[in-house]
Amino acid sequence: MGIIVNLDVMMAKRKISLNDLAEKVGITNANLSVLKTNKAKAVRFSTLEAICRELNCQPGDILEYRKE
């Protein structure tokens, strides 16, 4: 897939753990882990919005397109 999820990079920059972010966003650790490890096939805009709100970033800071 050409979409790369850089959530782990942004989490490291903001010094927030998976557990803390999952709790603040309101999703399970397992679902956030799937997104973080680039295994997700989709992400809801409401989830993306909540992640961006908590990390104080833009969607483009998390999602990247790379030509395959």
Protein Blocks (a to p, Z undefined) as FASTA:
>chain_A
ZZdcfklmmmmmnopafklmmmmnopafklmmmmmnopafbdcfklmmmmmmmnopafkl
mpccddZZ
